[in-house]
């Protein structure tokens, strides 16, 4: 599906996500409920396995999650739910919803993972803050559903589709040799490749994550797709 074919939705509005995280923050405060894991634990754990294999932890690794929500994916990396623990102080989660950042920070405090940084940032228009001693770019950028949500935004005042600027933002913020791993429920792997592998971005296809397939109406597919790209060294 081309991004221009998607109808705008409330899922593409900041107001919607502010309301979602206001409620989730209240639920966490009252009941300790950390909130929804977008695409579920299995898909998240598969992303963690991929990261373990292709971006092994090292003291100076820099990892950015775009649209980190409640922080579940970064917590999984820091707690070593894959093969290894990643240094918490080398992980940054950004979200344009202040409520999401407040929720992630609250959960981080409860898990003794306050070294993970969560920051309010509009990825399409602002550069994320840098980690200590970081020089400008990232070894790994993660996206679990954020590209999907941005694709549902209304056109901007110039008539442009906001999500069209997303691939170049990723390319700009990746270190040479760095990786970008994305999981989507709105786009197939082929569609993701067509958007991120362009002459402008300079990104190359790296690998994919195999997700369980489902059969419906004579067709076979997956509930989500995951593709990884790399920036030429």
C-alpha positions in Angstrom: 0.0 0.0 0.0 1.3 3.4 -0.9 1.3 5.9 2.0 -0.8 8.3 -0.1 -3.6 5.7 -0.2 -4.1 5.7 3.5 -7.0 7.6 4.9 -6.1 9.9 7.8 -7.2 8.5 11.2 -7.3 9.5 14.8 -4.4 7.1 15.3 -2.3 9.7 13.4 -3.2 12.6 15.8 -1.2 13.7 18.8 -4.5 14.3 20.7 -5.4 10.6 20.4 -2.0 9.4 21.8 -2.1 12.1 24.6 -5.4 10.7 25.7 -4.2 7.1 25.5 -1.2 7.8 27.6 -3.0 9.9 30.1 -5.3 6.9 30.8 -2.3 4.5 30.8 -0.4 6.7 33.2 -3.4 6.8 35.5 -3.7 3.0 35.4 0.0 2.6 36.2 -0.3 5.0 39.1 -3.3 3.2 40.6 -2.8 -0.4 39.6 0.8 -0.9 38.4 -0.4 -1.7 34.9 2.5 -0.8 32.5 0.2 -0.5 29.5 -0.1 -2.2 26.1 2.8 -3.7 24.2 2.2 -2.7 20.6 2.0 -5.8 18.4 2.4 -8.0 21.5 5.2 -9.6 23.4 6.1 -12.1 20.8 6.8 -9.6 18.1 8.7 -7.5 20.6 10.8 -10.4 21.6 11.6 -11.2 18.0 12.9 -7.7 17.6 15.1 -8.2 20.7 16.5 -11.4 19.2 17.3 -9.6 16.0 19.1 -6.8 17.9 21.2 -9.3 19.9 22.3 -11.0 16.7 23.1 -7.9 14.5 23.9 -5.1 17.0 25.6 -6.9 20.0 25.9 -4.8 23.2 29.1 -2.9 23.7 30.0 -0.1 26.1 29.6 2.7 23.5 26.6 1.4 21.5 23.9 4.0 20.8 20.3 2.8 20.4 17.3 5.1 19.6 13.7 4.0 19.6 11.3 6.3 17.7 7.9 6.4 19.3 8.9 4.5 22.4 5.5 4.6 24.2 5.7 2.9 27.5 9.3 1.9 27.0 8.7 -1.9 26.8 11.2 -2.6 24.0 14.0 -0.7 25.6 13.3 -2.3 29.0 13.6 -5.7 27.3 17.0 -4.8 25.9 18.3 -3.4 29.2 17.0 -6.4 31.2 18.6 -8.9 28.8 15.4 -10.7 27.8 17.4 -11.7 24.7 20.9 -13.2 24.9 22.5 -10.1 26.6 21.9 -7.0 28.5 22.4 -3.6 26.9 23.8 -0.7 28.9 20.8 1.3 30.0 22.6 4.6 29.7 23.1 3.9 26.0 19.4 3.7 25.3 17.1 6.6 24.3 13.4 6.5 23.7 11.6 9.4 22.1 7.9 10.2 21.8 5.9 13.2 20.8 3.4 12.6 23.5 4.5 13.9 26.9 2.2 11.4 28.6 4.1 8.5 26.9 7.4 9.8 28.2 6.0 10.3 31.7 4.7 6.7 31.7 8.0 5.3 30.4 9.9 7.2 33.1 7.5 6.0 35.8 7.9 2.4 34.7 11.7 2.8 34.4 11.8 4.0 38.0 9.8 1.0 39.2 12.2 -1.3 37.3 15.3 0.5 38.6 16.2 1.4 35.0 16.3 5.2 35.3 19.6 5.2 33.4 17.5 4.8 30.2 16.6 8.2 28.8 13.1 9.0 27.7 12.6 12.4 26.0 9.7 14.3 24.3 10.7 14.8 20.7 8.9 15.2 17.4 11.0 13.0 15.2 9.9 14.5 11.9 11.0 18.0 13.0 13.5 17.7 15.8 16.7 15.9 16.4 16.8 13.6 19.4 19.0 14.6 22.3 22.4 13.0 22.3 23.7 10.5 24.9 26.7 11.3 27.0 29.9 11.3 24.8 27.8 10.6 21.7 28.9 12.2 18.5 26.0 12.9 16.3 24.4 9.7 15.1 23.1 6.3 16.1 24.2 2.7 15.7 20.7 1.4 15.8 17.2 3.0 15.3 14.1 1.0 16.2 10.5 1.5 15.2 7.6 -0.6 16.4 4.4 0.9 15.0 5.4 4.5 14.8 5.8 4.7 11.1 2.3 3.2 10.9 0.8 5.9 13.1 2.7 8.7 11.2 1.3 7.4 7.9 -2.2 8.1 9.2 -1.5 11.8 9.8 -3.4 14.5 7.9 -1.5 16.4 5.2 0.4 19.4 6.4 -0.4 23.0 5.5 1.7 22.7 2.4 -0.3 19.6 1.2 2.5 17.2 1.9 2.1 13.8 3.6 4.2 13.9 6.8 5.3 10.3 6.6 7.1 10.9 3.3 9.8 12.7 5.2 10.4 9.8 7.7 12.9 7.7 5.7 15.3 10.6 5.2 15.1 11.4 8.9 16.2 7.8 9.7 19.0 8.0 7.1 20.3 11.3 8.5 20.4 10.0 12.1 22.1 6.6 11.4 25.8 6.1 11.7 27.6 4.6 8.6 27.2 0.9 9.1 24.3 1.4 11.4 21.0 -0.4 11.3 17.3 0.5 11.2 14.8 -2.1 12.3 11.1 -1.5 11.8 8.0 -3.6 12.6 4.7 -2.6 10.8 1.2 -3.8 10.7 0.2 -1.5 7.8 2.9 -2.2 5.3 4.4 -5.4 3.8 8.1 -6.0 3.7 8.1 -5.1 0.0 6.3 -1.8 0.7 8.8 -0.9 3.4 11.7 -1.6 1.1 10.2 0.6 -1.6 10.0 3.5 0.9 13.3 3.2 2.6 15.6 2.0 -0.1 16.0 5.0 -2.4 18.8 6.9 -4.0 18.1 9.7 -1.6 18.3 7.7 1.7 21.3 5.5 0.6 19.8 2.7 2.8 20.3 -0.9 1.8 18.2 -4.0 2.7 19.8 -6.0 5.4 17.4 -8.8 6.6 13.9 -9.6 7.9 12.2 -11.2 10.9 10.0 -14.1 10.2 6.6 -13.8 11.9 4.0 -16.5 12.2 1.7 -16.6 9.2 -2.1 -16.7 9.2 -4.6 -17.8 6.5 -7.7 -15.9 5.8 -10.0 -16.0 2.7 -7.6 -18.2 0.8 -4.7 -15.8 1.4 -1.7 -16.3 3.6 0.1 -13.5 5.4 1.4 -12.2 8.7 -0.2 -9.9 11.2 2.9 -7.7 11.0 6.1 -7.4 9.0 9.6 -6.6 10.1 12.5 -5.4 7.9 16.0 -4.2 8.6 18.0 -1.7 6.6 21.6 -0.6 6.9 23.5 2.6 6.0 26.5 2.2 3.8 29.8 2.5 5.7 
